[in-house]
Amino acid sequence: MINERIKGKTVAITGASGGLGEQIAYLCAQNGADLILLARNIEKLNQLSTRIRDQYGVKCKGFELDVSKPEQISQVFKRIYETEGEIDVLVNNAGYGIFSNAIDINFADLEGMFAVNVIGLITCTREVIPYMCKRKSGHIINIASQAGKLATPKSSVYAATKHAVLGFSNSLRMELSEHGVFVTAVNPGPIHTDFFQKADPEGSYLKKLGQFILDPKKVARNIVSVMLKNHREINMPRWMNWTATLHTIAPRTVESLGRKAFFKK
């Protein structure tokens, strides 16, 4: 058992139709949590929900949701609270990135990344805050990125969105601390998921990463293990987080020594 605290609790996960979100869902179900799965692809969600219910005997329901549409978020969460009850843990996992130099990125991608990674995340969070504060219990987990701590070439806009997620999480953590609601920021490095199909269609960056790319099951395990625990951050891998920490102390040195690696995208 990874986390007995979530047994019988309800965990809502955005971007749950695949990748990290799917792995988090499986692990939560293994630990006896009921699940609310949110994503645009309702067919995948329904298939995943059926597998989870059949295999683990927990409640699991999928809701179609495009987090880039705030009005849809409000409608869906209202329906969730009316039909499924309280949410104990919200995992803001939905997000995407496009690797491109700032001068080359088109406005649709710029707007889209902020709509999903930042505005969508904040809007979903605002939907659960009143209920969690009223109950004096709950946990909001925001999937950020090591890019939010150390920006590198060809990820300027994506890094900007993740910097925003970290800033939001750090402020929110203090705001909700007096209400008994926990806020955790998750800062992984590159994870072996479909993220790179959109971020790096040619696959060159993924190949260059080799053994340094993270296993989504391992990342999910770390996330589920801290649910309903007052845990500030999850940083993976450690060496990448050390580099980001060193960058805050000696940015010129890190940017100079790491230049070759930073330009691998």
C-alpha positions in Angstrom: 0.0 0.0 0.0 1.4 3.4 -1.0 -1.1 5.7 0.7 -3.9 4.6 3.1 -5.0 8.2 3.6 -6.8 8.2 0.3 -8.8 5.0 0.8 -12.5 5.9 0.3 -11.6 9.5 -0.7 -12.4 11.1 -4.0 -9.6 12.2 -6.4 -10.3 14.3 -9.4 -7.7 14.3 -12.2 -7.6 16.6 -15.2 -5.8 15.3 -18.4 -6.6 11.8 -17.2 -7.1 10.0 -20.5 -3.4 9.0 -20.9 0.2 9.5 -19.8 0.8 10.7 -16.2 -2.9 11.3 -15.5 -3.8 7.7 -16.4 -1.0 6.3 -14.2 -2.1 8.5 -11.3 -5.6 7.2 -11.7 -4.5 3.5 -11.6 -2.4 4.0 -8.5 -5.2 5.9 -6.7 -7.6 3.1 -7.5 -5.1 0.5 -6.2 -5.2 2.5 -2.9 -8.9 2.4 -2.7 -9.7 5.9 -3.8 -12.8 6.8 -5.9 -12.0 8.7 -9.1 -13.3 11.5 -11.2 -11.5 11.5 -14.6 -11.5 14.7 -16.7 -10.3 15.1 -20.3 -11.5 16.1 -23.7 -11.6 12.5 -25.0 -14.6 11.0 -23.4 -14.3 7.7 -25.2 -10.9 7.1 -23.7 -12.1 8.2 -20.3 -15.1 5.8 -20.4 -12.8 2.9 -21.4 -10.4 3.7 -18.6 -13.2 4.1 -16.1 -14.6 0.7 -16.9 -11.2 -1.0 -16.5 -10.7 0.7 -13.2 -14.1 -0.2 -11.8 -13.8 -3.8 -13.0 -10.3 -4.3 -11.7 -10.3 -2.4 -8.4 -14.0 -2.2 -7.4 -13.9 1.6 -6.8 -16.2 4.3 -8.1 -14.8 5.9 -11.2 -16.6 8.2 -13.7 -15.3 10.2 -16.6 -16.4 13.7 -17.5 -15.7 15.4 -20.8 -13.8 18.6 -20.2 -11.7 21.0 -22.2 -9.8 23.1 -19.6 -9.1 25.8 -22.1 -12.8 26.8 -21.8 -13.5 28.4 -18.4 -17.3 28.3 -18.9 -17.2 24.6 -19.5 -15.1 24.1 -16.3 -17.8 25.8 -14.2 -20.5 23.7 -15.7 -18.7 20.4 -15.3 -17.6 20.9 -11.8 -21.1 22.0 -10.8 -22.4 18.7 -12.2 -19.7 16.8 -10.4 -20.6 18.3 -7.0 -24.3 17.7 -7.7 -23.9 14.0 -8.8 -20.7 12.7 -7.3 -20.3 14.7 -4.0 -17.1 16.2 -2.6 -13.7 16.2 -4.1 -10.9 15.5 -1.6 -7.9 15.8 -3.9 -7.7 17.7 -7.2 -4.8 16.9 -9.5 -4.3 19.7 -12.1 -2.5 17.5 -14.6 -3.8 18.8 -18.0 -1.2 20.7 -19.9 0.9 20.8 -23.0 4.0 22.4 -24.5 5.4 23.4 -27.9 9.2 23.6 -28.3 9.9 26.7 -30.4 12.0 29.8 -30.3 10.1 32.8 -29.0 10.3 34.6 -32.4 8.9 31.5 -34.2 6.0 30.5 -32.0 2.6 31.3 -33.5 0.0 33.2 -31.5 -2.5 30.2 -31.4 0.1 28.1 -29.6 1.1 30.9 -27.3 -2.5 31.6 -26.3 -3.3 27.8 -26.1 -0.5 27.0 -23.7 -1.6 29.8 -21.3 -5.3 28.9 -21.7 -4.6 25.2 -20.7 -1.5 25.4 -18.5 -2.4 28.5 -16.5 -5.9 29.8 -16.8 -7.5 26.3 -17.0 -5.5 25.2 -13.9 -6.5 28.2 -11.9 -10.1 28.0 -13.0 -10.4 24.3 -12.0 -8.7 25.2 -8.6 -11.2 28.0 -8.0 -14.0 25.5 -8.4 -12.9 23.3 -5.5 -11.5 25.9 -3.1 -14.8 27.0 -1.4 -15.8 23.4 -0.7 -12.4 22.4 0.6 -12.2 25.5 2.8 -15.6 24.9 4.2 -14.7 21.3 5.2 -11.2 22.4 6.4 -9.8 19.6 4.4 -8.5 18.9 0.9 -5.4 18.8 -1.3 -4.6 20.6 -4.6 -1.8 19.1 -6.6 -0.5 21.2 -9.5 1.7 19.6 -12.1 4.3 22.2 -13.0 7.7 21.4 -14.4 11.4 21.8 -13.8 11.1 24.2 -16.8 9.2 26.5 -14.3 12.4 26.6 -12.2 15.0 26.7 -15.0 14.0 27.9 -18.4 16.0 26.7 -21.4 16.1 27.7 -25.1 13.0 26.8 -27.3 10.8 26.5 -24.2 10.3 30.2 -23.4 6.5 30.2 -23.6 6.1 26.8 -22.0 8.5 27.7 -19.2 6.6 31.0 -18.7 3.4 29.0 -18.1 5.1 26.7 -15.6 6.6 29.7 -13.8 3.1 31.0 -13.5 1.9 27.7 -12.1 4.6 27.7 -9.5 3.9 31.3 -8.5 0.2 30.6 -8.2 0.9 27.4 -6.2 3.2 29.2 -3.8 0.8 32.0 -3.1 -2.2 29.6 -2.9 -0.4 27.4 -0.4 -0.1 30.3 2.1 -3.7 31.5 1.4 -5.2 28.1 2.2 -2.8 27.1 5.0 -5.2 28.5 7.7 -8.1 26.5 6.2 -6.4 23.1 6.5 -6.1 22.7 2.7 -2.7 21.5 1.3 -1.1 22.7 -2.0 1.7 20.7 -3.6 3.6 21.6 -6.8 5.1 18.8 -8.8 8.2 19.7 -10.9 9.2 16.8 -13.1 11.8 16.8 -15.8 10.9 15.2 -19.2 8.5 12.3 -18.8 8.1 9.5 -21.3 4.5 10.3 -22.4 2.6 11.6 -25.5 3.6 15.1 -24.4 6.5 15.0 -26.9 4.3 14.1 -29.8 3.1 17.7 -29.8 6.1 19.4 -28.2 8.7 17.8 -30.4 7.1 16.0 -33.4 10.4 15.0 -34.9 11.4 13.1 -31.8 15.0 14.4 -31.7 14.9 15.8 -28.2 13.4 12.6 -26.8 16.2 10.6 -28.4 18.9 12.9 -27.0 17.5 12.5 -23.5 18.0 8.7 -23.5 18.2 7.3 -20.0 17.4 10.7 -18.4 13.7 10.6 -19.3 11.4 9.8 -16.4 9.1 6.8 -16.1 5.5 8.1 -15.7 4.7 5.3 -13.3 7.5 6.4 -11.0 6.4 10.0 -11.1 2.8 8.9 -10.4 3.9 6.8 -7.4 5.6 9.8 -5.9 2.5 12.0 -6.4 0.0 9.5 -5.0 2.3 8.8 -2.0 1.9 12.4 -0.7 -1.8 12.9 -1.3 -3.6 14.4 1.8 -0.2 15.1 3.3 1.2 18.6 3.8 4.0 18.3 1.2 5.4 21.4 -0.5 7.0 20.1 -3.7 8.0 17.0 -5.6 11.1 17.5 -7.7 12.3 14.9 -10.2 15.0 14.0 -11.1 17.1 15.3 -8.2 20.1 16.2 -10.3 17.9 18.5 -12.4 16.4 20.2 -9.4 19.9 20.7 -8.0 20.8 22.4 -11.3 17.8 24.6 -11.0 18.7 25.5 -7.4 22.3 26.3 -8.4 20.9 28.5 -11.2 19.2 30.7 -8.7 22.5 31.2 -6.9 24.9 31.5 -9.9 22.8 31.9 -13.1 25.6 33.0 -15.4 27.8 30.0 -14.4 25.0 27.5 -14.9 24.0 29.0 -18.3 27.6 29.0 -19.4 28.5 25.5 -18.3 25.1 24.0 -19.4 24.9 25.8 -22.7 25.5 22.7 -24.8 22.9 20.6 -22.9 20.3 23.4 -22.9 20.4 23.7 -26.7 19.6 20.0 -27.2 16.0 20.7 -28.1 
